[in-house]
Amino acid sequence: MHESEKKCIGIDVGGTSVKIGLFETDGTLLFKWEVPTRKEEGGRYILEDVAASIREVLTEKEIHLSDILGAGMGIPGPVLPDGYVEVCVNLGWRDVNPQKELSAMLDNIPVKSGNDANVAALGEMWRGGGMGFTDIVMVTLGTGVGGGIIIDEKIIAGKHGLGGEIGHIHIRDEEWEHCNCGGVGCVEQIASATGIAREARRRMAGEETPSVLRQYGDDVTAKDVLDAAKAGDELALSVVETVGRYLGMALAGIAMTVDPEMFVIGGGVSKAGQFLIDIIDKYYQHYSPISQNKGIIGLAKLGNDAGIYGAARLVLG
Amino acid sequence: MHESEKKCIGIDVGGTSVKIGLFETDGTLLFKWEVPTRKEEGGRYILEDVAASIREVLTEKEIHLSDILGAGMGIPGPVLPDGYVEVCVNLGWRDVNPQKELSAMLDNIPVKSGNDANVAALGEMWRGGGMGFTDIVMVTLGTGVGGGIIIDEKIIAGKHGLGGEIGHIHIRDEEWEHCNCGGVGCVEQIASATGIAREARRRMAGEETPSVLRQYGDDVTAKDVLDAAKAGDELALSVVETVGRYLGMALAGIAMTVDPEMFVIGGGVSKAGQFLIDIIDKYYQHYSPISQNKGIIGLAKLGNDAGIYGAARLVLG
């Protein structure tokens, strides 16, 4: 097999399942599959399961390990530059070097690893919403808010693994509740799905404004809020404006720091689509008047596959 | 002359004078000198003067142009990756490629260029406060607030020249006056020398607190404020705490973005020394509780020479 015909493997290790994809080096996804994440006994079986599953699929597809250029792996926690993981709470890992271990289990093919949010950002740059760009910032609006910074096609992981921790930028100075990180007023507290729902509950409790959201009471979700806002509900719209204001402010600050070509917005909340992007963009422009010539804001495209794409892209350096 | 004995030249083009330094490739400064910046006729004589002065000094020192590895140049405005400068207000330049022009004037030795604040940051990494590190963020607290981001020994200039524009991160949400950039609540409005003096004037006008600063009235300077704060003046201390709070908040956000090893604080205001650093650090820690293991804050060391050091370092790639 010619070097250019070799394949690469992308692995996205999650708390429930491990997603695995086999890719051409041009980013074409050939097949993808999942294995359950066995977290018992400090997650010691996770990599064994991954290696066994890869061997099985390759055999089935009649591909030799020697035809694999390497594997990349996204890990849900901080990863040091040499692949060392001090602790990964979600998997039970402690004091391990998963990339070294996996490589040993797969005839020493090269294995690289990185934090899952950073790796997903690399995937969106390669074949997703940021395709065609070399410098992007990805913001994932899910239960929490994750982020990844890609400059010159490389992840900025940071010297202490804090690169792209956009969810924990302090942005809302008048917040009073604490974030999981110990801070107060983090981006995650207002722009995550959890944060959006909480903001809606606060407004309902604090104002008399009639709203379709009131039927949901304390069970209101971010999706309810975004749907109602799209339909023109006044209270819901005002919540989304607040979210957009703080997120736009945060993106403006990031633009003044690393100045990417594009901000790629992903995660469950981003399913609200262009409606949400337009509101974020309005405030982003407002908080960065210094220049019109700056990064654009758009939607992620790879959904839950961003991680395997980015992990495979890690192999290419 | 062996390759390793070759020299490099660092040029820092300012609005009043151009600073030039001749360096060993290990960062030893051999000599430095200045030429006045002739801004007339769209700054067309500036590079000619620089080239003539370099030739003159080299002749005097009996060094041939062929012994020069290259020259780097810091420019007070945005510089595109290929060296193109659309407009540089301070020098009168418009639609030029100064690095190309200077190279042509100097027997085609390689010339590289960058924005002066970014280049100064590179200098501080090479031989200044950030020496020994590869990832630093420099913040220059002068009449304005400038910045530069160095990751993996390279400047993050940004795809639109906005990389490291730390002075224009929106940070003070309750500000009402406008910044020069058109924004409201920029870092520059509270942490520049101008901003610190303004904050002191506001406090004196708004409070009855007795203060040694009152003797200066509207002529109060940032230095007056910092000196008085060090001496324990209550009003001055409260101004410096406000400055430190917003600056610490901004640095915490930058740490959550690019996670450098060190923040290097320079510029006239930084002459207040460790006293100021301690106050900034207190708030920096407060606004980034997610981890204790993160970039430190310290003082710049090269003063006005940071620009020529960084420019010379550009040559080494």
Boltz contact constraints between the chains, C-beta under 6 A:
constraints:
  - contact:
      token1: [A, 135]
      token2: [B, 159]
      max_distance: 6.0
  - contact:
      token1: [A, 156]
      token2: [B, 258]
      max_distance: 6.0
  - contact:
      token1: [A, 158]
      token2: [B, 259]
      max_distance: 6.0
  - contact:
      token1: [A, 159]
      token2: [B, 135]
      max_distance: 6.0
  - contact:
      token1: [A, 159]
      token2: [B, 259]
      max_distance: 6.0
  - contact:
      token1: [A, 159]
      token2: [B, 261]
      max_distance: 6.0
  - contact:
      token1: [A, 160]
      token2: [B, 259]
      max_distance: 6.0
  - contact:
      token1: [A, 160]
      token2: [B, 293]
      max_distance: 6.0
  - contact:
      token1: [A, 160]
      token2: [B, 294]
      max_distance: 6.0
  - contact:
      token1: [A, 162]
      token2: [B, 259]
      max_distance: 6.0
  - contact:
      token1: [A, 162]
      token2: [B, 294]
      max_distance: 6.0
  - contact:
      token1: [A, 163]
      token2: [B, 258]
      max_distance: 6.0
  - contact:
      token1: [A, 163]
      token2: [B, 259]
      max_distance: 6.0
  - contact:
      token1: [A, 165]
      token2: [B, 256]
      max_distance: 6.0
  - contact:
      token1: [A, 168]
      token2: [B, 256]
      max_distance: 6.0
  - contact:
      token1: [A, 168]
      token2: [B, 290]
      max_distance: 6.0
  - contact:
      token1: [A, 169]
      token2: [B, 253]
      max_distance: 6.0
  - contact:
      token1: [A, 169]
      token2: [B, 256]
      max_distance: 6.0
  - contact:
      token1: [A, 170]
      token2: [B, 249]
      max_distance: 6.0
  - contact:
      token1: [A, 170]
      token2: [B, 287]
      max_distance: 6.0
  - contact:
      token1: [A, 173]
      token2: [B, 173]
      max_distance: 6.0
  - contact:
      token1: [A, 181]
      token2: [B, 290]
      max_distance: 6.0
  - contact:
      token1: [A, 182]
      token2: [B, 289]
      max_distance: 6.0
  - contact:
      token1: [A, 183]
      token2: [B, 289]
      max_distance: 6.0
  - contact:
      token1: [A, 249]
      token2: [B, 170]
      max_distance: 6.0
  - contact:
      token1: [A, 253]
      token2: [B, 169]
      max_distance: 6.0
  - contact:
      token1: [A, 253]
      token2: [B, 253]
      max_distance: 6.0
  - contact:
      token1: [A, 254]
      token2: [B, 257]
      max_distance: 6.0
  - contact:
      token1: [A, 256]
      token2: [B, 165]
      max_distance: 6.0
  - contact:
      token1: [A, 256]
      token2: [B, 168]
      max_distance: 6.0
  - contact:
      token1: [A, 256]
      token2: [B, 169]
      max_distance: 6.0
  - contact:
      token1: [A, 257]
      token2: [B, 254]
      max_distance: 6.0
  - contact:
      token1: [A, 257]
      token2: [B, 257]
      max_distance: 6.0
  - contact:
      token1: [A, 258]
      token2: [B, 156]
      max_distance: 6.0
  - contact:
      token1: [A, 259]
      token2: [B, 158]
      max_distance: 6.0
  - contact:
      token1: [A, 259]
      token2: [B, 159]
      max_distance: 6.0
  - contact:
      token1: [A, 259]
      token2: [B, 160]
      max_distance: 6.0
  - contact:
      token1: [A, 259]
      token2: [B, 162]
      max_distance: 6.0
  - contact:
      token1: [A, 259]
      token2: [B, 163]
      max_distance: 6.0
  - contact:
      token1: [A, 261]
      token2: [B, 159]
      max_distance: 6.0
  - contact:
      token1: [A, 287]
      token2: [B, 170]
      max_distance: 6.0
  - contact:
      token1: [A, 289]
      token2: [B, 182]
      max_distance: 6.0
  - contact:
      token1: [A, 289]
      token2: [B, 183]
      max_distance: 6.0
  - contact:
      token1: [A, 290]
      token2: [B, 168]
      max_distance: 6.0
  - contact:
      token1: [A, 290]
      token2: [B, 181]
      max_distance: 6.0
  - contact:
      token1: [A, 293]
      token2: [B, 160]
      max_distance: 6.0
  - contact:
      token1: [A, 294]
      token2: [B, 160]
      max_distance: 6.0
  - contact:
      token1: [A, 294]
      token2: [B, 162]
      max_distance: 6.0
